Amino acid sequence: PLPPPPPLPPPHFFFQAVDGIRAQPRARGLGDVYKRQELLWLGTEKTQPYLDLIRRPLMNLGYRKDVKLRLVAHKPMTFGDLEVDFRPWSANEQTMALQACDIGLCPMPDTVWTRGKCPYKVLQYMAHAMPWIGSAVGENRIMAGSNLKEQRGLCASSNDQWMQMLVQLTQDANLRRTLGNQSYKYVVGNHCRSIPVSYTHLTLPTSDL
């Protein structure tokens, strides 16, 4: 009989590095109590249909004339009476949106793919100290933090939760500032290209996989 194969080496996990981390990002929530809040979604043609998952909450925001959505994408979309500022995706438009907008959005379906993919869009928001709301799927939950002390984002599991969190975050400047600051600190400490990170024997709860 053939000898048994040699044991596999211990797994290594590498954190995704994010580009565009600003030395002094715009502080959300400071002086913008009366500012019109601008939601942001940016991404590829492949992931743009994910916005349909939160169509109803976005349409329900149409009565709020102090809120609009900037859509940096590949085709226009409408959400009832909610004002949508469509910008065809380009590197320059993406950079300007990340610097100017107030709240990032990251809806995703719950699939085998999304449970394991890197939430790069969320990392981009966090690198610009932007508070964000995402679907409670996969790595989004890890990026959001596990308790109030280290909370970096909000995760929603239903349309009702999306609506609740959209209203809460658009109305609470202190929460926007807190989540933005916590997000930025986390990305600088864990996802900056200048920090070589390799984790061996990293164990995550199965519920977070």
MIMAR-400499 format. One record per residue (C-alpha): residue number from 1; x, y, z. Coordinates in Angstrom, 1 decimal, always signed. Example, Ala and Ser with C-alpha at 12.3 -4.5 7.8 and 13.67 -1.06 7.14 Angstrom:
2
REC, 1, +12.3, -4.5, +7.8
REC, 2, +13.7, -1.1, +7.1
This chain:
209
REC, 1, +0.0, +0.0, +0.0
REC, 2, +1.0, +3.6, -0.6
REC, 3, +2.3, +5.5, +2.4
REC, 4, -0.1, +8.1, +3.8
REC, 5, +0.3, +11.6, +2.4
REC, 6, +2.3, +14.1, +4.5
REC, 7, +0.2, +16.3, +6.8
REC, 8, -1.0, +19.6, +5.3
REC, 9, +0.7, +22.8, +6.5
REC, 10, -1.3, +25.0, +8.8
REC, 11, -3.6, +27.4, +7.0
REC, 12, -2.6, +31.0, +6.6
REC, 13, -5.2, +33.8, +6.3
REC, 14, -4.3, +37.1, +4.7
REC, 15, -6.4, +40.2, +5.3
REC, 16, -7.4, +42.0, +2.1
REC, 17, -5.6, +45.3, +1.8
REC, 18, -7.6, +48.4, +0.7
REC, 19, -6.4, +51.2, -1.5
REC, 20, -7.1, +54.9, -0.9
REC, 21, -6.8, +55.0, +2.9
REC, 22, -6.8, +58.8, +3.6
REC, 23, -4.5, +60.3, +6.2
REC, 24, -7.2, +62.7, +7.3
REC, 25, -10.6, +61.5, +6.1
REC, 26, -13.6, +63.7, +6.3
REC, 27, -15.2, +63.4, +9.7
REC, 28, -18.9, +62.4, +9.3
REC, 29, -21.4, +63.8, +11.7
REC, 30, -19.4, +67.0, +12.5
REC, 31, -21.2, +70.1, +11.4
REC, 32, -23.6, +68.2, +9.1
REC, 33, -26.6, +68.0, +11.4
REC, 34, -28.6, +70.1, +8.9
REC, 35, -26.7, +68.8, +5.8
REC, 36, -28.6, +66.8, +3.3
REC, 37, -27.6, +63.2, +3.8
REC, 38, -26.2, +61.4, +0.8
REC, 39, -26.4, +57.6, +0.6
REC, 40, -23.8, +55.9, -1.6
REC, 41, -23.7, +52.7, -3.5
REC, 42, -20.9, +52.0, -5.9
REC, 43, -19.9, +48.8, -7.7
REC, 44, -19.9, +46.7, -10.8
REC, 45, -22.6, +45.7, -13.2
REC, 46, -22.6, +42.2, -11.7
REC, 47, -23.5, +43.4, -8.2
REC, 48, -25.8, +46.3, -9.1
REC, 49, -28.9, +44.0, -9.0
REC, 50, -28.3, +43.6, -5.3
REC, 51, -29.9, +47.0, -4.8
REC, 52, -33.2, +45.4, -5.7
REC, 53, -33.0, +43.6, -2.4
REC, 54, -33.5, +47.0, -0.6
REC, 55, -35.8, +48.6, -3.2
REC, 56, -38.7, +48.9, -0.7
REC, 57, -36.7, +50.6, +2.1
REC, 58, -35.2, +53.0, -0.5
REC, 59, -38.5, +53.8, -2.0
REC, 60, -39.9, +54.4, +1.5
REC, 61, -37.3, +57.1, +2.0
REC, 62, -38.8, +59.1, -0.9
REC, 63, -40.7, +61.3, +1.5
REC, 64, -37.4, +62.5, +3.0
REC, 65, -36.2, +65.5, +1.0
REC, 66, -33.1, +65.7, +3.2
REC, 67, -31.9, +62.4, +1.8
REC, 68, -30.7, +61.3, -1.6
REC, 69, -28.8, +58.4, -3.2
REC, 70, -25.6, +58.7, -5.2
REC, 71, -25.3, +55.8, -7.6
REC, 72, -21.8, +55.2, -9.0
REC, 73, -22.6, +52.3, -11.3
REC, 74, -23.0, +51.1, -14.8
REC, 75, -26.7, +51.9, -15.4
REC, 76, -29.3, +54.3, -13.9
REC, 77, -31.9, +53.0, -11.4
REC, 78, -34.9, +54.6, -9.8
REC, 79, -36.5, +54.1, -6.4
REC, 80, -39.8, +55.8, -6.4
REC, 81, -39.6, +59.4, -5.2
REC, 82, -36.1, +59.1, -3.8
REC, 83, -33.7, +61.4, -5.6
REC, 84, -31.0, +59.4, -7.3
REC, 85, -27.8, +61.1, -8.5
REC, 86, -26.5, +58.6, -11.1
REC, 87, -22.8, +58.8, -12.0
REC, 88, -21.3, +56.4, -14.6
REC, 89, -18.6, +54.4, -12.7
REC, 90, -15.0, +55.6, -13.1
REC, 91, -12.1, +55.7, -10.8
REC, 92, -12.4, +59.4, -10.4
REC, 93, -16.2, +59.3, -9.7
REC, 94, -15.6, +56.6, -7.1
REC, 95, -12.9, +58.6, -5.3
REC, 96, -15.1, +61.8, -5.3
REC, 97, -18.1, +59.8, -4.0
REC, 98, -16.1, +58.2, -1.2
REC, 99, -14.9, +61.6, -0.1
REC, 100, -18.3, +63.4, -0.3
REC, 101, -21.0, +61.0, +0.6
REC, 102, -22.3, +60.3, +4.1
REC, 103, -23.6, +56.7, +4.4
REC, 104, -22.4, +53.6, +2.5
REC, 105, -24.8, +50.8, +1.4
REC, 106, -23.9, +47.1, +0.9
REC, 107, -26.9, +44.9, +0.3
REC, 108, -26.1, +41.3, -0.6
REC, 109, -28.1, +38.1, -1.0
REC, 110, -27.3, +35.2, +1.3
REC, 111, -25.5, +32.7, -0.9
REC, 112, -22.4, +30.4, -0.6
REC, 113, -20.5, +33.0, -2.7
REC, 114, -21.4, +36.1, -0.6
REC, 115, -20.8, +34.3, +2.7
REC, 116, -17.2, +33.8, +1.8
REC, 117, -16.4, +36.9, -0.4
REC, 118, -14.3, +39.8, +0.9
REC, 119, -16.6, +42.9, +1.5
REC, 120, -14.3, +45.2, -0.4
REC, 121, -17.0, +47.8, -0.9
REC, 122, -17.4, +48.0, +2.9
REC, 123, -13.6, +48.3, +3.3
REC, 124, -13.6, +51.3, +0.9
REC, 125, -16.3, +53.0, +3.0
REC, 126, -14.4, +52.3, +6.2
REC, 127, -11.2, +53.6, +4.7
REC, 128, -12.9, +57.0, +4.3
REC, 129, -14.4, +57.0, +7.8
REC, 130, -17.9, +56.5, +6.3
REC, 131, -20.6, +54.8, +8.3
REC, 132, -22.3, +52.0, +6.5
REC, 133, -25.3, +49.6, +6.5
REC, 134, -25.0, +46.1, +5.0
REC, 135, -26.8, +42.9, +4.8
REC, 136, -26.1, +40.6, +7.7
REC, 137, -24.3, +38.1, +5.5
REC, 138, -20.8, +36.6, +5.7
REC, 139, -17.9, +39.0, +6.3
REC, 140, -20.2, +42.0, +6.6
REC, 141, -21.1, +40.8, +10.1
REC, 142, -17.4, +40.6, +11.1
REC, 143, -16.6, +44.0, +9.6
REC, 144, -19.5, +45.5, +11.6
REC, 145, -18.1, +44.4, +15.0
REC, 146, -19.5, +42.1, +17.5
REC, 147, -20.5, +44.5, +20.3
REC, 148, -21.4, +48.1, +20.9
REC, 149, -17.9, +49.0, +22.2
REC, 150, -16.3, +48.1, +18.8
REC, 151, -19.2, +48.6, +16.5
REC, 152, -18.1, +49.8, +13.1
REC, 153, -21.2, +49.3, +11.0
REC, 154, -24.9, +48.2, +11.0
REC, 155, -26.1, +44.9, +9.6
REC, 156, -29.8, +44.3, +8.6
REC, 157, -31.5, +41.0, +8.1
REC, 158, -34.9, +42.3, +6.7
REC, 159, -36.4, +45.2, +4.9
REC, 160, -37.8, +46.4, +8.1
REC, 161, -34.4, +46.5, +9.7
REC, 162, -32.9, +48.2, +6.6
REC, 163, -35.6, +50.9, +7.0
REC, 164, -35.0, +51.3, +10.7
REC, 165, -31.3, +51.6, +10.3
REC, 166, -31.5, +54.0, +7.3
REC, 167, -33.7, +56.3, +9.4
REC, 168, -31.5, +56.0, +12.5
REC, 169, -28.3, +56.7, +10.7
REC, 170, -29.6, +59.6, +8.6
REC, 171, -30.9, +61.3, +11.7
REC, 172, -28.2, +60.6, +14.3
REC, 173, -25.0, +62.6, +13.6
REC, 174, -23.3, +61.3, +16.7
REC, 175, -23.8, +57.7, +15.6
REC, 176, -22.4, +58.5, +12.1
REC, 177, -19.3, +60.0, +13.6
REC, 178, -18.8, +57.1, +16.0
REC, 179, -19.2, +54.4, +13.4
REC, 180, -17.0, +56.3, +10.9
REC, 181, -14.2, +56.8, +13.4
REC, 182, -14.3, +53.1, +14.5
REC, 183, -14.3, +52.0, +10.9
REC, 184, -11.3, +54.1, +10.0
REC, 185, -9.3, +52.9, +13.0
REC, 186, -10.0, +49.3, +12.2
REC, 187, -9.0, +49.5, +8.5
REC, 188, -5.8, +51.4, +9.3
REC, 189, -4.9, +48.8, +11.9
REC, 190, -5.8, +45.7, +9.8
REC, 191, -6.1, +46.4, +6.1
REC, 192, -3.5, +49.0, +5.3
REC, 193, -1.0, +47.9, +2.5
REC, 194, +1.9, +49.1, +4.7
REC, 195, +1.1, +46.4, +7.3
REC, 196, +2.1, +42.8, +6.4
REC, 197, -0.4, +40.6, +8.0
REC, 198, -0.5, +36.8, +8.0
REC, 199, -2.5, +34.8, +10.5
REC, 200, -1.8, +31.2, +11.2
REC, 201, -4.3, +28.9, +12.9
REC, 202, -7.0, +31.5, +12.8
REC, 203, -10.2, +30.0, +14.1
REC, 204, -13.6, +31.6, +13.5
REC, 205, -17.0, +30.5, +14.9
REC, 206, -18.8, +28.4, +12.3
REC, 207, -21.7, +30.9, +12.5
REC, 208, -19.3, +33.5, +11.0
REC, 209, -18.2, +31.4, +8.0
